[in-house]
Amino acid sequence: MNILTLNHYAGSPSMGMEYRSYALSCELNARGHHCAIVAGTFSHLRQRNPDQAPFNVRRTSVEGIDWYWIPTGRYHSNGVRRVVSMLSFATRAWLYARRLAEEQQPDVVIASSTYPLDIYAAARIARTAGASLVFELHDMWPLAPQLLGGLSGRHPFIRVMQHAEDYYCRHADLIISVLPNAIEHLASRGLTSDRYAVVPNGVDVTAGRESQAPPESHLVMLRNARAAGRFVVLYAGSVGLFNRLDALLRAVNLVNDIPVQLVIIGQGFETETLKLLASNLGLKNVSFLSPVPRYQLHGLFALADIAYAGVGASPLCRYGISLNKLYEYMMAGVCVLFAGAADVFNDLVSEAGAGLSVAHASPEDIADGIRRLHALSGEERTELGRRGAAYCQSHFAYGVLAERYEAALLWACQHRRAQR
């Protein structure tokens, strides 16, 4: 198959996250398919964005994958500039559809940006090429900005997103969801269960073997904390509201009977707010470190006693979660503290026996979790980490997921042929 994926925020090991489109493309190429990715020139998730002229679409090869770069504007928050960037990507990809169809001659076109507006460009490419149309669901849009951002269903932005969701539910040959229970909502928008498949996020099992040395400043800070007898709690990932890092900071403030050192590695729209909160709480045992490429993370995970992941209580959690950081933690063999288990459809840490899950991402529950994991011996925490790594390798390695992904795409092609 020739497989063309549209993902505004797609990244690679050399650029930074997000990695899913790249990782699956590599695996599918290895299986004899040909994959190409259409991405935006700017993403807040990448550590390095490509250079690009303001108007020209450029074709390059990055780490063995064909890439098309759609010019998109820079933004620094979840505001108007980010919306303009979304519209730029979706519109220019639609205008460029005929050339993409002619150059790539795809059998399958996948709309895979977090937001659903790329479905129109993907549909136009698929019609031109006679290809199957697949929508890949990462987050519950437009529900997410409504429930997390407080936007009304009558807001023009939400109405546009709702039209896009309804469009892919009616017209896509297949929806591939990273969330295990998204069908509960999508069925109400017209999706039939036979056109729904679940392929969660995953992890590159070679990351540890191919790891690179992290920045010396990061290593020095973590080594000094361990040398001082600190219990190192590490968070690595995007710094946003949904991850409840505010509750983690308040939990560290409660755990004043344990020599905790909290290390937050990453960046996001809430970084400065969290730094201010740490200052207001008088926390001297919290370090904010700059993000690093994932191939440098394993050397930092090895210096942590536990790693934290959390989700805020939200109706969105009923559809399931698929947190990249959980797979990265587990594959690295670090013991995980997961906060929010009572609020989610699926609790991966409990399933894998990879650490400890607490009911809610509240300061009290997180503090209790830190105390309970601190009370374990180092050998017991290491064993929990080993269980997580073994479970992750057998269930969430991209090589394993690519087999499921390939089967889903082949089904979509057969479905398209049957409709003709």
Secondary structure by P-SEA (a helix, b strand, c coil): cbbbbbbccccccccccccaaaaaaaaaaaabbbbbbbbbcccccccccccccccbbbbbbcccbbbbbcbbbbbccccaaaaaaaaaaaaaaaaaaaaaaaaccccbbbbccccccaaaaaaaaaaaacbbbbbbbcccaaaaaaaaaccccccaaaaaaaaaaaaaaccccbbbbccccccccccccccccccbbbbccccccccccccccccaaaaaaaaaaaaaccbbbbbbcccccccaaaaaaaaaaaccccbbbbbbcccccaaaaaaaaaaaaccccbbbbccccccaaaaaaaaccbbbbbbccccccccccccaaaaaaaaaccbbbbccccccccccccccccccccccccaaaaaaaaaaaaaccaaaaaaaaaaaaaaaaacccaaaaaaaaaaaaaaaaaaaaaac
